[in-house]
Amino acid sequence: MELSDISGYVRGTLKSWERVIKLSRKPRRQEFIAITKVTGLGTIIVGFMGFTIRMIVQMITRIA
C-alpha cells in the first residue's frame, strides 16, 4: 500500500465522519430520557444475567 493510497483512505474516512457530524443533532429532552431508560434497563438485565450465571456455576461446582 502506497502513501497516496493511505492518504486517500484517511481523507475519505474523515469526509464520511464530517458528513455524519453535520447530520447529527442534540437529542431532545424526551429522547434523552427514553435512551437513558432503555440503556439502564439493558444494563440491569445484563447484570442480572451475569449474576444468575455466576450463581448457577457456584452451585454446580459445590455439587461436583
N, C-alpha and C positions, 0 to 999 in steps of 0.2 A: 504494500500500500504506500503510495507516494504522499508527500507532504501536501500537495494540492488536493488530493482525494480527502485527506483528513480535514483540511481546512474547509472544503466544500461541505463535508458532512456536518462539521461543527456549526457552520453558518446556517445550514438548513434546519438543524435542530433548534438553534436559537430563534430563528424565524417562527418556527412552529410554536415554541414556548411563548413568544411575543404575541402571537395570534390568540392563544388561549387566555393569556392575562388580559388582553384588551376586551375579550368577550365576557370575562368573569365580572361579578359584581358582589358587593357585600350582601349577605343574606338578611332578609327582613327579620324582625324580632320573632314572629310566629314560626318562620322556617328554622331559625336558630334553636328555638325551644324544642321543636319536633326532632331535629337532628340530635340534640343533646339527650332527649328521652330515649330515642332508638339506640344511640351509642351506649348509654348507661344500661339499658336493658340487655343489650348484647354482651356487655362486659359481665353483668351479673350471671347470665346464662352460661357463658364460657367458664366463669369461676366455679359455678355450681357443678358443671360437668367435670371439671378437674378435681374438685373436692370429692365427688361421688366416685370417680375412677380411683382416686387415692385410697378411699375407704375400702373399696372392693379389693384392691391389691393387698392392703394390710390384712384384711380378713382371710384372704387366700393364703398369704404367707404364714399366718398364725396356725392355720389348719394343717398345712403341709409340713 
